[in-house]
Amino acid sequence: MKLSLISAFGMSNFTMFIKPPLFRNLHQSVCSSVKSPPPPLAYIKPRMPLFLRPSTHMVAMLDLCKWYEWAKSLASSVGTTFEDVDNGPDSSLLRRELKWLVDDVTEDRAVSLLMHSEKCDRNVGIRVSLDELYKLWKERIEERRPFQYIVGCEHWRDLVLCVQEGVLIPRPETEQIVDLVADVVSDNEGLREGLWVDLGTGSGAIAIGVGMMLESLGRAIATDLSPLALSVAAFNVQRYGLQDVVELRQGSWFEPLKDLEGKVAGIVSNPPYIPSDNISGLQAEVGRHEPRIALDGGVNGMDDLLRLCKGAGSMLKSGGFFAFETNGEQQCKHLVEYMETDAGDCFCNVNIVPDFAGIQRFVTGFRK
Amino acid sequence: MRRHLWCNLKRLQCVPTITNVLTQGISVAPPSAAATPTSSLLIIRSYSSIGELQPQLSPEIIRIMEQRLTAIEYRTAFLQNLVNQPEASPAEYARANKELRKLKSSADLISELRSKQKEINGLKSLRVDCSEDKDMVSMATEELGEAMVEEKRLQNLLLKSLLPKDDADERDCILEVRAGTGGEEASLFAMDIFKMYEKYSQKKGWKFEVVDLTESDLRGYKEASAAISGADVYGKLKFEKGIHRVQRIPVTEKAGRIHTSAVSVAILPQADEVDVQLRNEDLKIDTYRSGGAGGQHANTTNSAVRITHIPSGMVVAIQDERSQHMNKAKALKVLRAKLYEMERSRIHSKRSKLRSEQIGSGDRSERVRTYNFPQGRITDHRVGITCHAIDDVMQGESLDVFLDALLLQQEMDAIACFSSSQ
């Protein structure tokens, strides 16, 4: 299988973490025949998150403190302006993000502690240049560039996932999908040792969360249309040592999974579900910076959700489970109605599960 | 270092009563009401680097102990008999085995003690029977001496095992520091105290993890909490519970006057899922979002979680972790610790009045220590000890001066209970 290397972003040197064999189709045992070799994958080197970079930039403590004070006052000058415009972050949230930026950029707690004391008379090694630090924080405030893209990572569940422009930043709500899967496999061996599929995986978040929980008794396949997202997902899978548990396939929804019809234990997804017209009114961090294809769900936001519901029947084995994240109550109700009536009587126990903010967020159910 | 030795020297002065030992602090503070053991108990102990003295147990204590030991011997024999009978039901068998396991370590020590006592008797009669043989007598005397030292050691170990123990001593703990009266200055002192515990934890090799921080305007701490993990953390820090009072010239004070403010410290033992079972139905978890659709619509770094335990009404909110999952995990940890403490207090308040005479009886508003910066001294009101190395203590260095004394007092109180409960 050929791989073409596209170095899309100028990067500082770092060793390649992704080995080509990761993209090889591992499921020889599951599929009876492979119809045609998969198309060559474009491999894009993911950008290294700040916290993983070596702290080789030497700066004077005094200069670092000066930057910190500048960044803090810039954050404080925002007040509630972002919040008023589009429900964006306020100054106290921005100041906390700044603390986290310092955590990611400095070698250990000692440096960030020192910064708060008066001892500013030595040189320290940090992970980006001072110029870069100024640039990054300016981007945060002036361009509303998401904090997660600035530090190159997102803390999600008990993981730290690499993210960058072109990949959706995993949401806190989506953490719950892994809990829903945990509940379902806790007393169900058939599902626990089965094959799980995360459609539209983005950074690989759900697949990795589920993969860690299955503890190599089960397997997971993560799919995405975007080669960039898959490269980032591969990096994340590798970091958590799950190369033998999580396989990545490129393609649109169920297309790369034709060989698995009727064999899948569980389907999970956080598909794009925002109605197209709403995209322009979104919070700037989302609307201006996150990939539209991960957000736009068509006219009423339900295009992809319905596609998933239509395909789930033939993909899932008997007793298989599904969980999809949605926009809220309306979408949930539509899906439940669809699953219970139009989907040809193949589902049972279709439920709506709320998230912690009280919004009806997930639809779950079982294949009969 | 010199001061540390001085504190210990004072304690070492061999005085017949415990009350005196405890009031031989450096200050002139009157003995606290908690220290009232009977004067018939003779115990001399040392914790210092000067040397280990083998504690001397009074005949009264030994007599009481013998009663208890005999009772344990009978009980063990009875249970052993029960377990060996084939007609015993599975429930009886399990119960008996469980109790046997609990008694095992004491039972083993007792048989060691009995065999040592037999040896002593044997040597004593040997001395009498062979009184003409000088060599035999001297050999027997030497061995008798060794045997009696060993007997004392076993008796001490057994005494310790018979004293009431707090199961929670081995656990990790949650530290909560709250600024009390005194406004901004109290917040600044709350921060100083919090950092003192952080440094002390580091010196002890414990893990100190900040759970929550509420900063005041001048960057002091209105409230701060941390999870401290390591060996026997709760047992060591539990004496810190109460009000810590500070007297100093505040940073903000222009006229150089001394102000008094207060900080309250709470120490909760950490509880795990076995101690406190939380049912999902009893928990209400919410994020305090200000409306909005959430999900893909929003990019937020605010994943604060608030958990309400419905049956008790206890609410815990955590916001400073970087993921919702971690905020939730921390909130559950704190919730368990608080519910555990609530349950423990409930049980303890049902017990006899003896409990209230002990240190750290759980009264959060008990004033435990005063830190006087202009005079450079810290006084602990429970043991009446004053330390003059205030900077060392605030750097986490000499806190052991107080903690060792408090531990000593606790043991003595326990021994007092032990004998008075006969």
Contacts between the chains, C-beta under 8 A, distances in Angstrom:
chain1	res1	chain2	res2	distance
A	87	B	290	7.7
A	87	B	292	5.1
A	87	B	298	6.8
A	89	B	300	7.1
A	89	B	301	7.0
A	89	B	302	7.6
A	93	B	300	7.8
A	93	B	301	6.2
A	93	B	302	5.6
A	96	B	301	7.1
A	96	B	320	7.3
A	97	B	301	5.4
A	100	B	301	7.6
A	100	B	322	6.3
A	146	B	299	5.2
A	147	B	301	5.5
A	148	B	299	7.6
A	148	B	301	7.8
A	155	B	321	7.6
A	155	B	322	3.5
A	155	B	323	4.1
A	155	B	326	7.1
A	156	B	323	5.4
A	156	B	325	7.4
A	157	B	323	6.1
A	157	B	325	4.2
A	157	B	326	7.9
A	158	B	323	7.4
A	158	B	325	6.0
A	158	B	326	6.5
A	158	B	329	7.7
A	168	B	296	7.6
A	169	B	299	6.2
A	171	B	294	7.8
A	171	B	295	5.8
A	171	B	296	6.5
A	171	B	298	7.8
A	172	B	287	7.6
A	172	B	300	7.6
A	172	B	303	4.6
A	172	B	323	6.9
A	172	B	324	3.8
A	172	B	325	7.9
A	173	B	294	6.1
A	173	B	295	5.2
A	175	B	323	7.2
A	175	B	324	5.7
A	175	B	325	5.0
A	270	B	296	7.7
A	272	B	296	7.2
A	273	B	295	7.5
A	273	B	296	6.3
A	274	B	296	5.5
A	274	B	297	6.4
A	278	B	297	7.5
A	282	B	297	6.1
A	283	B	297	7.2
A	283	B	298	5.8
A	283	B	299	6.0
A	285	B	299	3.9
A	286	B	296	7.4
A	286	B	297	6.9
A	286	B	298	6.8
A	286	B	299	4.9
A	290	B	299	7.0
A	294	B	296	7.7
A	295	B	296	5.4
A	325	B	295	6.8
A	326	B	295	7.9
A	327	B	293	6.8
A	327	B	295	6.7
A	327	B	296	7.8
A	327	B	297	7.9
A	328	B	293	6.3
A	328	B	295	7.6
A	355	B	294	7.0
A	355	B	295	7.7
A	356	B	285	5.1
A	356	B	286	5.5
A	356	B	287	4.8
A	356	B	305	6.8
A	356	B	324	7.3
A	357	B	286	6.7
A	357	B	287	5.0
A	357	B	289	4.7
A	357	B	294	5.5
A	358	B	286	6.6
A	359	B	293	7.4
A	359	B	294	6.0
A	359	B	295	7.6
A	361	B	294	8.0
A	361	B	295	6.7
